[in-house]
Amino acid sequence: MKKSDFIVIGCVIVCLLPFFVSDSVYSFYKTFNAEHGMIMSFLKFAILSTLGECIGLRISAGVYNRKGFGIWPRAIVWGILGMGISMAMTIFANGVPAFLKSMGMENATSVMGESLSWSKVFVAFCISVGMNTIFAPVFMTLHKITDTHILTHGGTLAGFFTPIQMGEIMANLNWRVQWNFVFKKTIPFFWFPAHTITFLLPGDMRVLFAALLGVVLGVLLAIATHKK
C-alpha cells in the first residue's frame, strides 16, 4: 500500500466515524435526508460515485488522480446524474407496482411495504428491470458523453463548462463496446440484481445504496480493464 492509500482510508474513516459515534449527527443526517432528498442525492453520488472512479483509477493506473482526470467535473456530473437517478427510482418504484397491479397482481403495491417475501423480491426485480431497461441506457450514454467531454478538455472546470459537442461525441462513440459490454453485460448481470436489492431496502436507504453501487462498479470495471 502507498501513502496515498492510507490517506484515502483515513479520510473515509474520519468522514464516517461521526455517524457511528454520535446520535445527534446521525439524527441530523436522517432529518436532512428526509427534508432535502434531491440535495442529498447530489451529494451522495458526487462523493461516493466519484470515489468509485478514483479507486478504479488507483487499481488500473496506480494513482487516485492524474492530470486530465478531472475529479471536480466528474463530481458535478455524478451529482446531477444522482438527482436523475433519484427521480427515476421514485418514478419506477411507484409506476411498476401500479403496472403489475393492472396486470392482475393485486398486492403488487402493498407487498413492497411488507416484510421480505418472494412476492416482494419479484416486484423489486420487476422495478429494477423496468428502470434499467428504460432509463439506464440513456443514463449510461449521457455519462459516457460527459466523460468524453471532460477528458477532451483536460479535466478542467473551465473546459467542463464549455458547450458539449453532443453530435460529434456521439458520432465517435464506440457503440460496439457500448452495446456489447455496457448494455448487454453490465445491465442484466450487475444492475438487474444489484437494484433488486436496492428496491428491497427502505425508501430512505435506496439512493445511498445506489451511490455505493457506483463505488463497487468502479472497482469491478477497473479490475476488468486491468486484466485485459
Kinemage of the C-alpha trace (Angstrom):
@kinemage 1
@onewidth
@group {chain A} dominant
@subgroup {mainchain}
@vectorlist {calphas} color= white
{ca met a 1} P 0.000 0.000 0.000
{ca lys a 2} L 1.117 3.529 -0.750
{ca lys a 3} L 0.949 6.630 1.410
{ca ser a 4} L -1.990 7.843 -0.687
{ca asp a 5} L -3.933 4.665 0.209
{ca phe a 6} L -3.578 5.356 3.940
{ca ile a 7} L -4.618 8.987 3.385
{ca val a 8} L -7.760 7.944 1.491
{ca ile a 9} L -8.653 5.280 4.060
{ca gly a 10} L -8.085 7.783 6.864
{ca cys a 11} L -10.313 10.374 5.194
{ca val a 12} L -13.093 7.804 4.720
{ca ile a 13} L -12.897 6.774 8.389
{ca val a 14} L -12.924 10.401 9.573
{ca cys a 15} L -15.985 11.151 7.417
{ca leu a 16} L -17.935 8.064 8.501
{ca leu a 17} L -16.975 7.865 12.171
{ca pro a 18} L -19.282 10.680 13.408
{ca phe a 19} L -22.327 8.784 12.100
{ca phe a 20} L -21.454 5.806 14.293
{ca val a 21} L -20.355 7.561 17.490
{ca ser a 22} L -22.804 10.470 17.597
{ca asp a 23} L -26.563 10.010 17.696
{ca ser a 24} L -27.106 13.716 17.050
{ca val a 25} L -25.050 13.631 13.826
{ca tyr a 26} L -26.929 10.579 12.574
{ca ser a 27} L -30.246 12.145 13.566
{ca phe a 28} L -29.361 15.334 11.684
{ca tyr a 29} L -28.457 13.260 8.620
{ca lys a 30} L -31.770 11.388 8.690
{ca thr a 31} L -33.762 14.614 9.100
{ca phe a 32} L -31.881 16.498 6.383
{ca asn a 33} L -32.087 13.474 4.087
{ca ala a 34} L -35.863 13.293 4.542
{ca glu a 35} L -36.423 17.028 4.017
{ca his a 36} L -33.901 17.651 1.224
{ca gly a 37} L -33.811 14.434 -0.751
{ca met a 38} L -32.533 15.876 -4.035
{ca ile a 39} L -29.711 17.814 -2.387
{ca met a 40} L -28.629 14.662 -0.590
{ca ser a 41} L -28.880 12.673 -3.829
{ca phe a 42} L -26.491 15.156 -5.431
{ca leu a 43} L -24.034 14.932 -2.530
{ca lys a 44} L -24.153 11.146 -2.167
{ca phe a 45} L -23.446 10.487 -5.827
{ca ala a 46} L -20.963 13.340 -6.157
{ca ile a 47} L -18.907 11.942 -3.280
{ca leu a 48} L -19.366 8.173 -3.441
{ca ser a 49} L -19.517 7.550 -7.189
{ca thr a 50} L -16.577 9.875 -7.821
{ca leu a 51} L -14.688 7.985 -5.112
{ca gly a 52} L -15.507 4.789 -7.005
{ca glu a 53} L -13.940 6.216 -10.155
{ca cys a 54} L -10.853 7.319 -8.187
{ca ile a 55} L -10.498 3.840 -6.688
{ca gly a 56} L -10.916 2.382 -10.156
{ca leu a 57} L -8.121 4.626 -11.414
{ca arg a 58} L -5.948 3.547 -8.466
{ca ile a 59} L -6.454 -0.107 -9.426
{ca ser a 60} L -5.842 0.376 -13.135
{ca ala a 61} L -3.197 3.127 -13.128
{ca gly a 62} L -1.791 3.139 -9.573
{ca val a 63} L -2.994 6.650 -8.677
{ca tyr a 64} L -6.207 8.199 -7.378
{ca asn a 65} L -5.912 11.243 -9.595
{ca arg a 66} L -3.855 12.415 -12.532
{ca lys a 67} L -3.684 15.316 -14.929
{ca gly a 68} L -6.735 15.421 -17.158
{ca phe a 69} L -8.807 13.058 -14.998
{ca gly a 70} L -10.999 15.876 -13.708
{ca ile a 71} L -12.205 14.931 -10.241
{ca trp a 72} L -14.299 18.088 -9.753
{ca pro a 73} L -16.050 17.928 -13.148
{ca arg a 74} L -16.742 14.239 -12.562
{ca ala a 75} L -18.197 15.008 -9.139
{ca ile a 76} L -20.504 17.639 -10.641
{ca val a 77} L -21.662 15.219 -13.332
{ca trp a 78} L -22.249 12.447 -10.796
{ca gly a 79} L -24.197 14.812 -8.573
{ca ile a 80} L -26.505 15.835 -11.411
{ca leu a 81} L -26.885 12.252 -12.596
{ca gly a 82} L -27.581 11.252 -8.994
{ca met a 83} L -30.578 13.568 -8.906
{ca gly a 84} L -31.784 11.971 -12.136
{ca ile a 85} L -31.345 8.505 -10.640
{ca ser a 86} L -33.276 9.549 -7.536
{ca met a 87} L -36.110 10.813 -9.722
{ca ala a 88} L -36.090 7.613 -11.803
{ca met a 89} L -36.159 5.442 -8.678
{ca thr a 90} L -39.222 7.286 -7.409
{ca ile a 91} L -40.991 7.007 -10.768
{ca phe a 92} L -40.300 3.299 -11.302
{ca ala a 93} L -40.791 2.316 -7.642
{ca asn a 94} L -44.335 3.658 -7.892
{ca gly a 95} L -45.093 3.026 -11.559
{ca val a 96} L -44.023 -0.601 -11.923
{ca pro a 97} L -46.123 -1.896 -8.980
{ca ala a 98} L -49.093 0.029 -10.403
{ca phe a 99} L -48.472 -1.634 -13.775
{ca leu a 100} L -48.202 -5.089 -12.154
{ca lys a 101} L -51.466 -4.436 -10.339
{ca ser a 102} L -53.137 -3.578 -13.649
{ca met a 103} L -51.812 -6.904 -14.974
{ca gly a 104} L -53.517 -8.838 -12.193
{ca met a 105} L -51.072 -8.837 -9.271
{ca glu a 106} L -53.402 -7.162 -6.796
{ca asn a 107} L -50.882 -6.939 -3.945
{ca ala a 108} L -48.024 -5.554 -6.064
{ca thr a 109} L -48.164 -2.139 -4.387
{ca ser a 110} L -48.886 -3.225 -0.822
{ca val a 111} L -46.305 -6.023 -0.758
{ca met a 112} L -43.461 -3.504 -1.013
{ca gly a 113} L -44.363 -2.197 2.434
{ca glu a 114} L -44.425 -5.660 3.989
{ca ser a 115} L -41.682 -7.946 5.295
{ca leu a 116} L -39.394 -9.844 2.938
{ca ser a 117} L -41.151 -12.444 0.798
{ca trp a 118} L -40.811 -13.970 -2.661
{ca ser a 119} L -43.594 -11.689 -3.889
{ca lys a 120} L -41.675 -8.646 -2.669
{ca val a 121} L -38.484 -9.897 -4.329
{ca phe a 122} L -40.404 -10.400 -7.580
{ca val a 123} L -41.818 -6.866 -7.538
{ca ala a 124} L -38.400 -5.406 -6.645
{ca phe a 125} L -36.870 -7.350 -9.530
{ca cys a 126} L -39.538 -6.030 -11.913
{ca ile a 127} L -38.859 -2.453 -10.760
{ca ser a 128} L -35.137 -2.984 -11.330
{ca val a 129} L -35.682 -4.468 -14.789
{ca gly a 130} L -38.043 -1.648 -15.745
{ca met a 131} L -35.701 1.110 -14.597
{ca asn a 132} L -32.534 -0.426 -16.002
{ca thr a 133} L -34.098 -1.313 -19.341
{ca ile a 134} L -35.759 2.052 -19.980
{ca phe a 135} L -33.677 4.581 -18.038
{ca ala a 136} L -30.191 3.058 -17.724
{ca pro a 137} L -29.148 3.054 -21.426
{ca val a 138} L -29.892 6.780 -21.717
{ca phe a 139} L -28.160 7.460 -18.408
{ca met a 140} L -25.077 5.439 -19.354
{ca thr a 141} L -24.778 7.054 -22.769
{ca leu a 142} L -25.069 10.536 -21.276
{ca his a 143} L -22.436 9.614 -18.698
{ca lys a 144} L -20.105 8.408 -21.461
{ca ile a 145} L -20.639 11.673 -23.356
{ca thr a 146} L -19.807 13.792 -20.302
{ca asp a 147} L -16.733 11.638 -19.567
{ca thr a 148} L -15.505 12.224 -23.109
{ca his a 149} L -16.179 15.948 -22.782
{ca ile a 150} L -14.199 16.111 -19.518
{ca leu a 151} L -11.225 14.230 -20.944
{ca thr a 152} L -11.258 16.267 -24.163
{ca his a 153} L -10.904 19.475 -22.136
{ca gly a 154} L -8.148 18.193 -19.888
{ca gly a 155} L -10.327 17.677 -16.822
{ca thr a 156} L -10.545 21.398 -16.084
{ca leu a 157} L -13.596 23.137 -14.674
{ca ala a 158} L -13.288 25.892 -17.282
{ca gly a 159} L -13.302 23.308 -20.048
{ca phe a 160} L -16.156 21.426 -18.455
{ca phe a 161} L -18.417 24.477 -18.607
{ca thr a 162} L -17.883 24.937 -22.338
{ca pro a 163} L -20.657 23.694 -24.660
{ca ile a 164} L -20.707 19.918 -25.070
{ca gln a 165} L -20.314 18.852 -28.708
{ca met a 166} L -23.080 16.255 -28.406
{ca gly a 167} L -23.337 15.334 -32.074
{ca glu a 168} L -19.585 14.992 -32.590
{ca ile a 169} L -19.057 12.951 -29.423
{ca met a 170} L -21.991 10.647 -30.181
{ca ala a 171} L -20.746 10.114 -33.741
{ca asn a 172} L -17.359 8.985 -32.400
{ca leu a 173} L -18.520 6.779 -29.525
{ca asn a 174} L -17.552 3.117 -29.691
{ca trp a 175} L -21.092 1.817 -29.967
{ca arg a 176} L -19.905 -1.790 -30.247
{ca val a 177} L -18.401 -1.589 -26.756
{ca gln a 178} L -21.369 0.416 -25.500
{ca trp a 179} L -23.765 -2.252 -26.733
{ca asn a 180} L -21.779 -5.469 -26.262
{ca phe a 181} L -20.370 -4.668 -22.817
{ca val a 182} L -22.123 -1.732 -21.158
{ca phe a 183} L -25.680 -2.590 -22.225
{ca lys a 184} L -25.597 -6.366 -22.785
{ca lys a 185} L -23.431 -7.333 -19.816
{ca thr a 186} L -23.434 -4.755 -17.026
{ca ile a 187} L -27.188 -4.099 -17.160
{ca pro a 188} L -28.523 -7.680 -16.915
{ca phe a 189} L -25.670 -9.231 -14.919
{ca phe a 190} L -24.883 -6.396 -12.490
{ca trp a 191} L -27.584 -3.745 -12.408
{ca phe a 192} L -30.649 -6.027 -12.540
{ca pro a 193} L -29.681 -7.986 -9.386
{ca ala a 194} L -27.973 -5.034 -7.674
{ca his a 195} L -31.002 -2.772 -7.952
{ca thr a 196} L -33.325 -5.601 -6.964
{ca ile a 197} L -31.546 -5.406 -3.610
{ca thr a 198} L -31.843 -1.604 -3.752
{ca phe a 199} L -35.632 -1.709 -4.005
{ca leu a 200} L -35.884 -4.218 -1.170
{ca leu a 201} L -34.367 -1.615 1.155
{ca pro a 202} L -36.343 1.102 2.987
{ca gly a 203} L -37.006 4.155 0.828
{ca asp a 204} L -34.585 6.429 2.680
{ca met a 205} L -31.726 3.961 2.115
{ca arg a 206} L -32.148 3.358 -1.622
{ca val a 207} L -30.314 6.381 -3.017
{ca leu a 208} L -27.385 5.862 -0.632
{ca phe a 209} L -27.121 2.193 -1.609
{ca ala a 210} L -27.353 3.102 -5.301
{ca ala a 211} L -24.485 5.572 -4.838
{ca leu a 212} L -22.435 2.903 -3.051
{ca leu a 213} L -23.000 0.628 -6.042
{ca gly a 214} L -21.148 3.247 -8.068
{ca val a 215} L -18.092 2.564 -5.914
{ca val a 216} L -18.421 -1.185 -6.462
{ca leu a 217} L -18.891 -0.839 -10.219
{ca gly a 218} L -15.888 1.481 -10.496
{ca val a 219} L -13.750 -1.169 -8.822
{ca leu a 220} L -15.137 -4.027 -10.952
{ca leu a 221} L -14.637 -2.152 -14.218
{ca ala a 222} L -11.090 -1.203 -13.197
{ca ile a 223} L -10.253 -4.842 -12.388
{ca ala a 224} L -11.678 -5.956 -15.732
{ca thr a 225} L -9.651 -3.293 -17.564
{ca his a 226} L -6.513 -4.180 -15.610
{ca lys a 227} L -6.838 -7.872 -16.512
{ca lys a 228} L -7.214 -7.020 -20.205
